[in-house]
């Protein structure tokens, strides 16, 4: 076997992966830039600089391509939200950085989720990601499984939701640091309330 053959095979594999990544990036870019969440193969191929046949060689069908693009986007969002260091404070900072980058796009999708099934798939997955993020970030402070845990988790989800960011950052035009402080105040208050001893019915 020629000693150059393994290098050629490796180079070919790298080229295949690069083309695949470029096609997925084309789907992502069409969504972010033009709010096109259900692009045709022709649009994707044109944006990626390849033929429709090349797209199909990599993903077999348009449905498979869009499903893979949604999964890739979900993984990217999870990574963007993951803080470099531990702790709720660092996690909130990472979340706000994510909202600064993707918040406007997320709000645009949420505005269309009731009318577009494709968008609804994306936003539904995003809501699951956010709830899991909250559960992981505040895991040590949450009560055991049960109704009280679910109720507190609901409140923490609301306090850190993209709509909370919108109200504070876009509507109130607060700086990021102020938004962070307010979100932290809300989450701290909710967690402190969940730890407060229950009062007796007679108020004593």
DRENTITI-256535 format. One record per residue: residue in three letters; z, y negated, x of N, C-alpha, C in turn. Coordinates in steps of 0.02 Angstrom, whole numbers, plus 32768, in hexadecimal, padded with zeros to 4 digits. Atoms other than C-alpha are relative to their C-alpha. Last residue first. Layout:
BEGIN
ALAZYXZYXZYX ...
//
This chain:
BEGIN
UNK7FCD80027FCB8CBB79B776AD7FE68021803E UNK800A80377FD28C267990763C80327FFB8038 UNK7FD5803880158C5E79FD75AB7FFC7FC5802E UNK8019801E803D8BC77A6F75C7802B7FC67FE9 UNK7FE87FDD803B8BF87A8E767A7FE97FDB7FC2 UNK7FC6801D80218B8D7A4277008014802C7FC4 UNK8009800B80478B197AA9776F80407FE57FE1 UNK7FDB7FD1802A8B337A9378297FF77FEF7FB6 UNK7FC5801E801D8AA87A2E787D802480337FD3 UNK7FC47FE87FDF8A337A9878E680407FE67FE1 UNK7FFC7FB8800B899D7A847872803E801F8020 UNK7FEC7FF2804489BC79CA786C8007804A7FF1 UNK7FB98010800589B879BE7929801A800F7FB9 UNK7FDB7FCA7FDF89117A19792B804B7FF47FFC UNK80067FC2802788C679A478AB80288039801E UNK7FD98008803D890B790A79027FFD803F7FD5 UNK7FB97FFC7FEE88CA794479AC802B7FFC7FC1 UNK7FF17FB97FF2881D79667962804980098012 UNK80057FD7803D881678BA791280138048800D UNK7FC88011802B8857785E79AC7FFF802A7FC0 UNK7FC57FDF7FE487DC78BC7A1B803E7FF17FD5 UNK80057FB9800E874D788979AA803E8026801A UNK7FF47FF68047878977D679B17FFA80497FEC UNK7FB9800C800E879977D47A6E8010800C7FB6 UNK7FD87FC97FE486EF78257A8680497FF77FEE UNK800C7FC7802C869D77A77A128028803C8017 UNK7FD9800B803D86F0771C7A747FF680387FCF UNK7FB97FF77FF086AF77617B19802B7FF77FC3 UNK7FF07FB97FFE860177747AD0804A800C800D UNK80147FDF7FC185F976BC7AA3801780498000 UNK7FCB7FFC7FCE860B768E79EB7FE6801F8040 UNK801A80167FBF8574765B798680377FFE8035 UNK7FCE80307FE785D3766F78E07FEC7FE38044 UNK7FEF802F8035853C76C0788C80317FCA8018 UNK803B8023801884EF7711792680117FCC7FCB UNK802D80177FCB85847748798D7FC67FD67FE6 UNK7FDE80277FCC8613775879117FCF7FE18032 UNK7FD88035801E85BB778F7872801E7FD28035 UNK802D8032801D853677F278D280297FC57FE5 UNK801E80267FC985B7784D793E7FD47FC87FE5 UNK7FC980297FE88614788078A07FE87FD5803A UNK7FFA8038802E856D78BA785A803B7FD38012 UNK803180337FEE8551792278F780027FC57FD0 UNK80457FF6801685F0798178D07FD27FC78015 UNK802A7FFF7FC48690797379367FB680097FEF UNK7FEC80367FD28708794178AB7FD37FFB803D UNK80148041801B86AB79AD782C800F7FC88031 UNK80498002800186B87A4A78967FE87FBC7FE7 UNK8014800E7FBB87707A2478B77FB47FFE8006 UNK7FF180467FF2878F7A1A77FC7FEA7FEC8047 UNK802E802A802787377ABF77D9800A7FB68012 UNK80417FFC7FDF87977B1378667FCD7FD57FDC UNK7FFB802B7FC6883A7AD7781A7FBD7FFF8026 UNK7FFC80458017880B7B22777280027FD0803A UNK80428014801887D17BC577C080007FB77FEA UNK802C80077FC688737BD578237FBC7FE87FEA UNK7FEB803D7FDD88DD7BB377897FD57FF4803E UNK8017803B8023887A7C33772480127FC08025 UNK7FE88009804488937CBF77A17FE77FBF7FE3 UNK80337FF8803488817CF27856801E7FF87FBB UNK80207FBF8006890D7CB378C47FCD80027FC7 UNK7FD37FCB8019892C7BF978DA7FDC80437FFD UNK800C7FEA804588B87B907947803280357FEB UNK7FD88028802F88FC7B3879E17FF880167FB8 UNK7FB97FF97FF188C47BB67A65802C7FDB7FCD UNK7FE77FBD800E88177BC77A17804B80068009 UNK7FBC8008801987F37B0C7A14802280437FF2 UNK7FDF80397FDF87577B0E7A8180497FFB7FEC UNK7FF37FF17FBA87217BBD7A4B80287FC88022 UNK7FD17FC97FFD87317BA1798F801380128048 UNK7FBE8019801486DF7AF7799D803480378007 UNK7FE9802D7FCB864C7B3F79FE80467FE67FF0 UNK7FE87FD57FC9863C7BCD7981801A7FD68039 UNK7FC07FE2801686337B4E78F5801C802E8035 UNK7FCB80337FFE85AF7AEB79538043801D7FEB UNK7FF0800F7FBA85417B837978803A7FCE8003 UNK7FDB7FC77FE685487BBA78C280177FF48048 UNK7FBD8004801E85157B0D788A802C80398017 UNK7FDA80347FDF84847B0F790480477FFA7FE5 UNK7FEA7FE57FBF84467BB678C1802B7FCD8026 UNK7FCE7FCD800F84427B6D7812801C801F8040 UNK7FC18021800D83E97AD37854803880317FEF UNK7FE7801F7FC3835F7B3A78A380447FE17FF4 UNK7FED7FCA7FD183427BAD780F80207FE3803F UNK7FC07FE3801883477B17779980178039802D UNK7FCB802C7FE782BD7AC478008045801C7FED UNK7FFE7FF87FB7824B7B5777E080357FD68020 UNK7FDE7FC27FED82797B5977288004800B804B UNK80297FDB7FD082477AA177148025803F8017 UNK80467FFE801582827A3C767E7FD4802B802D UNK80057FE98046833E7A4E76867FB8800A7FE9 UNK7FF07FB9800783407A4977457FFA801A7FB8 UNK80397FDA801B82E079A67753801280487FEE UNK801D80248039836C7927776C7FC880277FDF UNK7FD37FF8803983C879A577D97FE57FDD7FC2 UNK80077FBC801B833279AC784D802B80097FC2 UNK80437FFC8020832E78F078647FF580447FE2 UNK7FFC8023804083EA78F078847FBD80027FDB UNK7FDB7FD5802E83D37973790B80067FE07FBC UNK802C7FC88013834B790D79608022802D7FCD UNK8032801D802D83B9787179617FD080377FE7 UNK7FE580148041844A78D579A87FCC7FE67FD0 UNK80217FDD803883EB79317A3180157FE67FBC UNK80427FE67FEF840F78D27AD37FDA801A7FC3 UNK802780387FE684A178657A9F7FB88015800E UNK8014802A803984E078F57A357FD77FC48017 UNK80337FDC802784DE79697ACC7FE87FD67FC5 UNK803D80047FD7853B78E97B357FC680237FDC UNK801C8042800B85B778DE7AA57FC27FF4802B UNK801D8003804385D2799A7AA97FDF7FBC7FF3 UNK80407FDC7FFE85EB79997B657FDD7FFE7FBD UNK802F80297FD9866F79127B537FBC80228005 UNK80178037802B86C279747AC77FCF7FD38025 UNK802E7FE4803186C97A0F7B357FE57FCA7FD2 UNK80417FF67FDE871679AD7BC47FCC801B7FD0 UNK801980437FEF87A179717B517FBC80058021 UNK8020801F803A87B87A1D7B037FE27FBD8011 UNK7FD9802F802687DB7A717BAA7FD97FDD7FC9 UNK7FE07FEA803D87787AC87C3080237FC87FDC UNK7FBA7FEB7FF586FF7A817CB0801E80127FBC UNK7FFB7FE87FBB86417A707CB68046801A800F UNK7FE780307FCE863D7A657BF98003801F8045 UNK7FCD7FE07FD785CB7AD67B8F80187FD08036 UNK7FBD800E801B85727A707B0A8037801C802C UNK7FF480487FFD84CE7A687B6A80477FEF7FE9 UNK7FF480147FBA84D57B247B89800F7FB68005 UNK7FC07FE37FEC84E87B4D7AD080127FEA8047 UNK7FCB80298020845A7AD57AA78045801A8014 UNK7FFC803F7FDC83E77B297B2680377FD47FE3 UNK7FE07FF47FC0840E7BD47ADD80087FBF8028 UNK7FB97FF2800D83E57B987A2E8026800A8041 UNK7FE18040800F83417B4D7A6B804A80087FF3 UNK7FFC80257FC183107BF37ABB80227FBD7FF5 UNK7FCA7FE17FD8833B7C4E7A1A80097FDD8042 UNK7FBF8012801E82D37BD479B38039801D8028 UNK7FF480477FF282407BE57A2B80427FEA7FE3 UNK7FEA80047FBB824C7CA37A2380107FB88013 UNK7FBE7FE27FFC82457C9E7965801C7FFC8047 UNK7FD18030801C81B37C24796B8048801C8002 UNK7FFB803A7FD481517C9579E180357FCF7FE6 UNK7FD87FEC7FC681767D31797C800A7FC78031 UNK7FBC7FF7801681377CDB78DF802E8013803A UNK7FE280438005809B7C9E7938804980067FEB UNK800D8022804080717D50796B80217FBB8000 UNK801C7FD3803480617DBF7A057FEE7FDC7FC0 UNK7FD17FFC803780D17D4F7A727FE880287FC4 UNK7FBA80067FED80867D507B218030800E7FC6 UNK7FF07FCC7FCF7FD97D917AFB804980008012 UNK7FF77FC080237FD87D287A5D800D80398030 UNK7FC2800480267FF37C877ABF800F80437FDF UNK7FCA7FFB7FCF7F6B7CB87B3980437FFE7FDD UNK7FFB7FBA7FEC7EF27CD97AA98038800B8033 UNK7FDA7FDD80347F197C2D7A63800880498013 UNK80267FEC803B7EDE7BE67B08802D80217FCD UNK80187FBB7FFC7F4A7B897B857FD6800E7FC2 UNK80387FFD7FD27F777AD47BAB7FE68046800B UNK7FEF7FDA7FC480247AE07B5F7FC880048033 UNK7FC980227FDE80047A557AE2801280238041 UNK8019803F7FE57F5A7A9C7AB380367FDC8027 UNK802B7FF17FC77FA27B4B7AA07FE67FC18020 UNK7FD67FE87FC9802F7B0E7A327FD6800C803E UNK7FDA803A7FE77FBB7AA879C4802A8014803C UNK802E802D7FDE7F417B3A79B280247FC4801E UNK800D7FE57FBC7FCC7BB4798D7FD27FD28026 UNK80347FCC7FFD7FFD7B4778FA7FFA80188048 UNK804280117FE480A17AE978FE7FCF803B7FFD UNK80297FC6801381317B0B78867FB97FF7801A UNK7FD87FC37FF781BD7A9978C07FDA803F7FEE UNK802B7FC98018815079FF78DC80258041800E UNK7FDD7FDF803781CE797278ED7FD580357FDE UNK8027800B803D814F791679598020801F7FC2 UNK8027803E7FFE81AC78FE79FE7FDD7FF07FBE UNK7FDA803C7FEE823A797A79F17FD87FC07FF8 UNK7FC8800A802E81DE7A02799180247FBF800F UNK801E80128041813A79F479EF80377FF27FCC UNK801580467FFC819E79F37A917FE07FE87FBF UNK7FC6802D800081FA7A937A657FEA7FB77FFF UNK7FE37FFD8043815B7AF07A38803B7FD07FFA UNK802F8023802C81087AB47AD9801A80007FB8 UNK7FF380487FF981A17AE77B3D7FD37FD87FD2 UNK7FC2800E8024818F7B987AFA80127FB68003 UNK80107FF8804880DA7B9B7B34803E7FF07FD6 UNK8027803B801481097B557BDF7FEF80037FB6 UNK7FD28039800681927BD87BF37FDB7FC27FE8 UNK7FD67FF3803B81167C647BCF802F7FC57FF4 UNK802A800C803B809B7C1A7C4C802880097FC0 UNK800B8048800481227C0F7CD17FD67FEF7FC3 UNK7FC3801F801A81597CC17CAF7FF87FB57FF8 UNK7FF97FEB804680A77D027CC3803D7FDE7FE1 UNK80328026802680907C9C7D63800480117FB6 UNK7FE88045800481327CE17DAB7FD07FD67FD6 UNK7FC98000802F80F87D917D83801C7FBA7FF6 UNK801D7FF8804280537D727DDA80377FFD7FCB UNK801F8040801180AC7D2E7E747FE280037FBA UNK7FCA8030800E811D7DC67E787FE47FBD7FEB UNK7FE27FED804080887E3B7E6980377FCF7FEC UNK803080128034802D7DDE7EF3801C80107FBB UNK7FFF8049800780C67DE77F627FD17FE87FCA UNK7FC38015802380D87EA17F4280047FB57FF6 UNK80017FF18047801F7EB97F6E80407FED7FDB UNK8007803D802880237E5B80138003800F7FB5 UNK7FC180258000806B7EED80747FFC7FC07FD6 UNK8003803F7FDA7FD47F55804180427FDB7FFA UNK8000803C802A80008000800080007FC2802C 
//
